[in-house]
Amino acid sequence: MTEERSHSHPLGPDAVEYDGGLSAFFQARPRLFGIAYRMLGSVAEAEDIVQDVWLRWQTANRSVVENPTAFLTTTTTRLCINAAQSAHSRRETYVGPWLPEPVDTSSDPTLGAERGEALTLAVLLLLEKLSATERAAYVLREAFDYEYAQIADILQLEEANVRQLVSRARKHIADGRRAPVSSAEQRRLLAAFIDAAQKGNMAALENLFAEDVASYSDGGGLVRAVGKPVAGRHSVAKLIAAFSSHYWAGLTLEWTEVNGRWSVLLLRDGRVAALATIDASVQGIDQILWLMRPSKLAAVSRSGQKVGEPYSVGHTVS
C-alpha cells in the first residue's frame, strides 16, 4: 500500500504546519528522490528536483493540503517530466555513450521504493528511450506500486491512457533486456570477466559473453574512453584484450554494490578511476558498463568519503 492512500498526515491535520511542513517533507523525501533518480538517471539532477520541491512546498498553502505526500509526489513527478525532456536534448550532444549515474544501494536496495524495480543501470538505460510521460507512469507503477487512478491524477491523464503507457513501457523493457541472472551468478560472471580482462584472455572472454554483448564506456569527454558502443562477442573480446597489457597495471580493485548489482571499483593510487559492472542473462554477459566520468563516480563513495580519497581495504579481485 502506498502512503498516498492515507488521506491525512499521520500526526493530524495541524502537524503539517507546526514545523513549517518539515516533518511531512522529510517523511516523503526518500520516495521523492527515488522517483527523481529513476526518472533522470542522475543523482545531482534528482537532488536538484527534490530541493525545488522543498522550495515549492514552503511557498504552498499547506493548510489546504489534505495529503502532503501526494502533493509532494505529484510536484516531483511533474518537475521530473520537464527535466527529462530537457535532459534528452542535452544528452544528444553528450560526448560518447551516456550512462546513468550509479548509486550505492548497499544500505537501501530499493532506494525509497516499495520494490527495487527500474533501478539497475541496464533498465535505467532502457528508460532513456521512453518518452518522459511513459517513464513516469512506469516508475510510479512498477517501483512504487501506485494505482492506475493515482497515476492518472498525477499525470492529468485518463486512467485508460495510463494503462497504455505502462503497457508500452513494460514491453519496451522486456524487448530490450533478457531475464537477468541471480545476484550470486552476476557476481561470479563479473569476477570471471575481470580476471579474463586482466589477463587479456580472448577465449575466456568470448566464453563469458552472449553473442550480442555490448560494451559502453562513459568518460563524458573528460576522461579518455572508447567513443562509441562496441558490440558482438569477438569485437568486444578483442577490445578488452587489446588494453589488458597497460590498463590494469597499478589498479586496486574493490567490490561494491550499485543499483542493486555487484560492481567493481577501480582505484589508481588510492583514487577511484572507474567503475565496471555487467548485466547478464542465461546466455552470458549481455552488457559491460564502464563509468569513468569523475562526477558520476562521486555518488558511489562510501561512508561520506569523496571520490579521490582512499577506500578502506575490502574484497579485491585478483
N, C-alpha and C positions, 0 to 999 in steps of 0.2 A: 504494500500500500504506500502511495506517495504521501509526502507531508501535506500536499495541497488539498487532500481530501478532508482535512480538518478545516472548519470554517472560521476559526478564530485563533488568536495567539494562545498557546497553552497556558500562559500565566494570566489570561484575562484581557479584556478589551483595552484597559488602561496601561497594560505592561509595555505596549509598543512605544508609548510616549514617555514613560517615566525616565528613560535613559536616552532620549533622542533617537530612538529606533535602533540603538546599537546592538542590543541583545538579539533582536529579530534578524538583523543583518548577519551577525556572526554565526547564528544558528544555521542560516541558509548558505553561508559563504562557500563551504566545500562543494555543495551542489552547483553553485553558480560558476565556480572555477572549473569544475568537471565538465559542465556544458560548454563553456567558452573554449576550453582546451581542445575538446573533441571537434568543435566546430572550426577552429582556426589552426590547429596543429602547432601552436606556438605558445610557450609559457609566457613570454613577455607580452604578447598581444592579449592573451587571456587575462593576465593581471591588469592590463590597461582597461579592459572591459569591466572587470569587477570593480575597479576604482571608479570608473564612470558611473556604474550602477549605484555605488555608495553615494556619490555626489547627487545623483538624481533622487535617491531615497531621502537625502537630507532636505531637499527642497520640495518634496512631495507633501501633499496634505494627508499625513498619515492617520489622522483622526477618522477618515472615511474609508480607510483600507481595512476590510474585514479579514483578509488573508494575506499577511505580509509576504510569505514565501511565494505564493502565486504571483503577486505583484513583482517581486524581485526576479523570479524566473522568467516571467514574460518580458520584462525590461531587458534582461540579459540576452535572451534569445533574439529579440528584435535587433539589438545592437550588434549581435554576432552576425546576423544575416547581412547587415550593411557592411560590416568589417570584412566578411568573407568575400563579398563581391568586389571590394576594393583590393583585397589581397590577391585575388585571382589575376587582376590586371598587373600587379607588381611582379607576380611570380612568372608571368610570361616573359619578362626581361631578366629573370634571375640567371646568374652565370653558372652553367652546369645544372645537373639534376637537383631539384629541390626535394628535400626530405623533411618530414615532421621533426620538430624538436623533441628529443627524448626526455622523459621524466622518470625519476626514481619512484618505483611503486613497491619497494620492499616493505614499507610500513603501511601503505594504503593500496592494496591490489586493485581496488575498483575506482580509486580516485574520485571519491564523492558520489559515486553512482550506486544504484541498487544491484547492478550486475556489471561485470567487467567488460561489457561489450563496447565496441568502437574505440578501443584503447590501444591495441597493438599498432606498431608502426606500419605494418603491411595494410591494415584496414584503414588507418588514417590516410594513407597514400591513395587508396581507392576512393575514399570520401571526397578527395580533392576533385574528382571527375564529376561529382554530382553538382546540381545547382545548390545554391545556399539554402533554399527552402526545403529541398529534398533532404539535404544533410541535417537540417534542424529537426525535421519530422522523424528521421531515422534515429538520431541521437536520443531524442526525448522518449521515443517508444522503446528502443532496444536496450539502451543503457539505463534509463531512469523509470521505465515501466509506466509511463503516463498513459491514461486512457485516450482513445482517439478524440473523444469530445473535448478533453482538456487541451490537447494539441491544437485542435481546431480553434479554440478560443485564443490560444497564444498566437497562432499564425493568422488569425482572422480569415479562416477558410471554412468551407463546408466540410463536415466530417467525411463525406464520401471522397472528397478530394484528398484529404489527409491519408485515408486508407490507400489511395492510389500512389501517393508519394512514397509511403513506407514500402509498399509492394515493389515499386520500381527500384528503390534503393536496395532492398534485400536481394533482388535479382542481380543487380549490378555487383554487389559484394560477392554473391555466390558464384557468378560467372567469372569474376576476376581472381578468385582465390580458392585453392583446394582445401579440403578439410585438414586443419593443422594437426601435427603430431602432439603427443603429450609433452609436458614440461621437461620430464626426465629425458625423453628421446631428443627433444630440441637441444638440450644441453649436451647430450652425448655427441650429436652431429656437429654442434658448434665447436666442441673440443677437438673432434677429429679433423674438422676443417682447418682450425688454427694450426694444428700440428702439421698437416699436409702442406699448408700455405707456407709455413716457416721453412719447411724442407724443400719447397719447390717441386713436390712430387705430383706431377701431372696425372699419372694413372690413379693415384689415390684420390685426387681432387675430382676427377671425372666420375669415379665410382660413387662419390657422395652426392653428385649433382643430378637433379632432374634434367631431362633432355632440353627443356626450355628455360633453364636457370638464367637469371639476370642479376648483374652486379651494378649497384648505384653508389656513386661517390659524391658526397655533398661537401665541397670546400667553400662554396659561396663566392668564389672568385678571390677569396682572401688567403686560401691555403691551396697549394698545388694538389690537384686531384684530376682523375680521369674526367674529361669534359662532357661525356655523354654515356648513357647506359650501355653496357656490353651484355649481349645475350647469346645463349647457346652453350652447351656443355663444353665443347672443345675450345671455343673462343674465350670463355671465362677462365677455364683452367690454364690456358696459355697466358692470359693476362696476369693471373695471380702468380704463376710460376716465374714470370719474367722479372718481377721485382723482389723475389724472395731473397736474393743474394745480398741486397743492400737495405731493404726497407725495415726488416725485423731486427737488424743489429742494434744493440743497446736499448731495446724496448723492454720494459717490465709490464707484464700482463696481469690483470686482476679481474676476477668475476664480479659482476654486478647484475642487478635486475632492473630493467627499464621497460615501461609499458607492459608489464606482466610477462615479459620473456627474458630469458638469460641473455646477457651480452658480455662482452669483454672490453674493459678499458685498456687502452694502450698508452703507457706512460713513458716519456723520454726525459731522463734527468729529473725524475720526480714530478714532471708536469704532464697533464693529460694532453696527448697529441691527437687521439682519435677514439672513437667507439665503434666496435664492429659487432654486428648481430646478424642473425639469419631468420628466415621464415622457411618452414619445411613441412612437407606432407609425406605420405607413404611412398611417393615417387622419389623422394630425396630432397635436397636443398633447392627451394624454388627461387629464393631471393637472398642476396647478400647486400647488406646495407652498411656503408662506411660513412660515419659522420665525423667531419674534421673541422667544420667552421667553429671557431672558438666560442662565439656567442651561444651556439646551440649546445655546447658541452657544459656550459655553466649550470644547466638545470639538473645534471646528474652528479653534482658534487655532493659529498656526504658529510653529515654531522656539522653542517654550517661551514665546511671548508669551501674555499673558492677554487675554481679550476686554475691550475698552475701551482697549487700547494701540494706537497707530497701527501699521498694517502697512507694510512697505516697498512702494514703488510697483511694481505688476505690470501685467498686461494689464487694460485697462479697457474698459467698454462705453460707447460714447458715445450 
